[in-house]
Amino acid sequence: GGLAIPNPIIEAIRNYVAATETFAHLIEKFISCASHKTGFDYDRSDHLKYKSKAKSSKAKKILGDQRIITQKLRDNPSNKNLIRLKLIEINSQNGANTTLTAFAAAQFGLTLNRQEFRDMLFVRFALEIPDLPSHCACGKQNNLQHASACRKGGFRIRQHNKAVNVWASLIAAGGIDATNIRKEAPLLNEINSPSNSSPNEDNPHSDTKILRSDIAYDDGYNNTNHLDVTMVNPIAKSHIHKDLKAVYNYAAHAKNRKYKKICVIHNKASFTPLIHNSISGLPHLKAQSLFKDLVQNIANFTDQAYSNVMVAYRARLALAA
């Protein structure tokens, strides 16, 4: 539905299937009890056929309506319609509406005031935020599409830093000691190795830059993992015509090219690029599998339900966008 609110038709189908699976044992008992008392042999095949047919017809109608809308937008490929098409794709992904369905728990930082909630919706649907400064810090005309890509305006940096903080708390909550988690961890390579000059106290005017990852942590098994966050803006002018997966793959490849060889060869550590969608805040590619592993660690360590932990931290990452 609109505003990332779940479509009630789709939710009804999902809820019906979930309820059927949950109470399947009770239904079987009821049927066996009825058959025993009445002597009537209940045949479920007709019921199952009807249920399957009804579910299939509703799903086809929903998909058909969505295809009609997307086709109309593709037939008129203006910049606004291209953005709307990209937003439909983003907001249809699994977990995209977590910020609207998660319980507003203060302990997870999920409480928002009116302005924060309004701004979140404006960002999610690429609408022009009211009272936004007319010009960016770089001097160009300011709008959401520009602010999400500009390196001087501060919005992109804020998104990046919030995502880094969520990942650090995610690692710590799984039982990793805080002393084993480091932000902006320096990496050794041929350029900044101890034998060469580097910008330190002894040589503060050196132009050599130390390569750093956003987060490094030791997993307790003598393994060091380096993570680096990238916020990808899918509605940027350079990405608007590209497939989402291609955009994520390109960003991951760029991070691996910069960090992976140095981590593996010179630091004997692993490296994972954390690619995030700047609209929904959700992780993608290897970041998504790492996210699931860390959530499972928290669920095991704190004896909580995996689904509850997943919703809470997924919502935190979404609010970082």
N, C-alpha and C positions, 0 to 999 in steps of 0.2 A: 504494500500500500504506500501512499504518499508519506513523506516525512519519515521514512524508514520505519513506519509503524507496520507491524505484520499484517498481511492480508488475512482477514477473518476466514475467507473461504479456504485458503491454504492451511491456516492454523486448525480449522475444524477437521480437515482431513487427517492432519497429523495427530490431533488429540484423539480422534476416533480410533486410529490404528494403535496408538499408545495404550488407550484404555482397553482395547480388545486384547492386546498382548498381556497387559497387567492382570486382567481378570479372566484370563483364559481357563485357569484351573477351576475357578468358581463356575464358569459357564459349563465346563465339562461335567462337573458334579451335578449341576442343575439338570442337565440333559439326561444323565444316567438315572437320576432320581425320578424324573418325569417318566422315563421309559419303563422303569421298574414298577411304578404305581399304576400307570395307565395301560401298560402293555403296548404302547405305541412306539414303534421304532422310528426315531427322529433322524432324518437324513439331512445333513448339513450342506450337502453339495450345492443345492439351489441357493441357500443363503450365502455361501462363499462366492458363487458365481455372480450373484447380484451385487455383493459388496465390491468385488473386483471390478465389475463393469461400471458401477457408480463412481468409484474412485478414479478409474481411467478416464471417464468422460469429463469429470470436473477438472482433472489435471490438464487434459487436452484443451479445454475451453480457456483455462488460465494462460497456458502457453500460447494459444492462438491470439488472445487479446494482447499479450505482451509483444508478440511478433508484429502485430498490426501497428502498435505504437512505435516500435523501433524502426519499422520500415518507413513510416511517415517521416520520422526524423532523418533517416538516411536519404530520403528523396529530396530533402531540402538541407544540404550540408553546410549550413551557416556555422559560424563559430559557436553560437549559443547552443545550437542543436547537437553539435559534436560534443560539447561539454555535457549536455543532458544525457546523451548516449553513454558516455563514459561513466557518469554518475549512476545510471541505471545498472550498469555492469558492476560497479564497485559496491553499491548498496544491496545488490542481490547476493553477494558473497556470504558464506557462512560466518555468523558472528558479527555482521556489520551493524545490526541493531541492538547490540549488547548494552550500549549506553542508555537505551530507553527501557530495557526490560530488567536490567540488574537492580537489585535492592540498593537503595541509596545509603550504604554503610559508611559512616564517618571514618571508621578505622582503616578503610581502604581508599579514602580520599574521593569517594564517589558522590559527595554532596555538592550541589551546585546552587548558586544563587540565581536570581532571575536573569541577570545580564549574562552570566556564564552559560546558562542553558540556552539562551537565545543565540549567543555567538556560536555555540557548538552546532546548532541547527543551520545557521547561516553558512558556516564553514563546510558542513557535511553536504549541503546542496548548492555550494558555490554561488550563494546569493551575495549581493553587495551589502556589506555590514554598515548600518547607519552610523553616522558621526566618525567615519574613518577619515584620517587625514588625506587631503587631496593629493599630496605628493609624498613619495617615499624618501628615505634618508639619502638615497642615491641620486635624487633629483628627478626621477621619472614619475609619470602619473601613477598613482597608487590604486590598486584594486586587489582582490583576493588572488587572482591568477598571477599577478606580479609579485605580491608579498610572499607567496608560497615558494617562489623560486629565487628571490633576491637574497644575496649573501650579506647585504649591508643593513637591511631593514630591521633585523632582529627577530622576526616571526619564525623564520626557518631555524634559527639557532635555538629559540625557546622550545620549539617542537623537539628538536634533537636532544637537548639537555633533559627534558622531561622524560623522554623515552629511555635515555641512559639511566636515569634514577629509578625508573620502574624495573628495568632489567637487573640493576644492582640489588634492589629489594627482593626481587624474585629469586635471585641466587641465594641471598642471605636467609630467606625464609625457609629454604630447603635444607637447612642444617649446616651450610658452609660458614665457618667462623669469619667474622668481619675482618680479622687481620689477614685473611687469605684472599680478600677481594680488594682490588686496586683499580682506581679510576685514572685515566690518562697514563696508562702504564707505558714506560719507554721500552723500545725494542732495540736490541743490539743488531748492527749490521756492519758492512765493511766501512761505511762512512762514519758512523758515530760510535765505533768500538772504542774501548778505553785507550787503545794505543794511538788513536787519532785525536785531533783537536775537536772539541765540541763546545757548545755554549754552556759553560759551567762557571763556577766561581773563579777558576784559574784562568779562563779565557772567555770573559763575558762578551767580547766583541766579535766572536767568531760567527760567520754567516751560516755555519752548518746547522741544519735543522734536525732535531731529534724526532724520529718517527714514533708516534704513540698510538696505541689502541685505546678505545673508549673505556673498556673494562678488561681486566685480566683476573682470573681466579684459579686457585689450586683446588682440585676436586677431592683431595685427601688420599689419592692413590699415586702421588708423585707425578701427576699430569697437570700441566698448565694450559689453560684455554684462554685465548684472546678473542675479544668480540669488538666489533666496530659497527656503529649504527649509521644508516643512511636513510633519510626521509625522502622518498620519491614522490614528486608531485605529478600525478597522472594527467592533470588538466593543463600542465604547462604547454606552451606553444610548441616546444620541441618534442613533446610526447603525445599530444592530442590525437595525432593520426596513427599512432603505433598501437599494437596489441599490448594489453597489460602485462602478459607474461614475458613478452619480449623486453619491455621496459625494466621489469624486475631482474631478468637474466643479465641485461646489460650492466645494471648497477652492481649486481653481485660479481660479475666478471671484473669490473673495474676495481672493486675492493680486493678481490683475490689477487689480481695482478700487482696491487700495491703492497699487500701485507703477507700473503700466504707463504711465499718462498722464504721471506725473512724469518717468519715465525717458525717454520719447519726446520730450516737449515741452521740458522744462527741462534735461535732461541730454544730449539727442541720442544716446541709447543704447537698446539693446534690452533687453527683460526677459523672463525665462523662469521661471515658477513650478516649483519642484521638489517635486512631490507624491509622498510616500513612504507605503507601507503600513507601519505600525509593527509588524505581526506578522512579515511576511516581509522587510521592508526594501527591497523592490523599487520602482523608480521607475515612474511611470505618466504617461499622456498625453504632453505635449510633453517632459517630463523623460526619458521613455523614448527618444524620437528623438534628443534631445541626447546622451544617454548613449551611444547607438550611434555617433553621429558622433565623439565624443571617443575612444571605444575604437578606431575606425578610424584616427584620427590617431595614437594610440599605436602601433598595429600598423604603420603606414607609417613612423613616425619611428624605431622601434626594430627594424624588420625582423623582427617576430614574427608568428606566426599569429593572425589575428583571433579565432578561437575560444578560443585560450589566454588572450588578454587579456580577452576577454568573461567567461569563467568566473572568472578571478581577481578582477576588480573587481566583478562581480555578487555574488560570495561576500563581498567586503569590505562592500558595502552591506547585504547580508543580515545580517552579523554586527553591523552598527551598530544593528539593531533590538533 
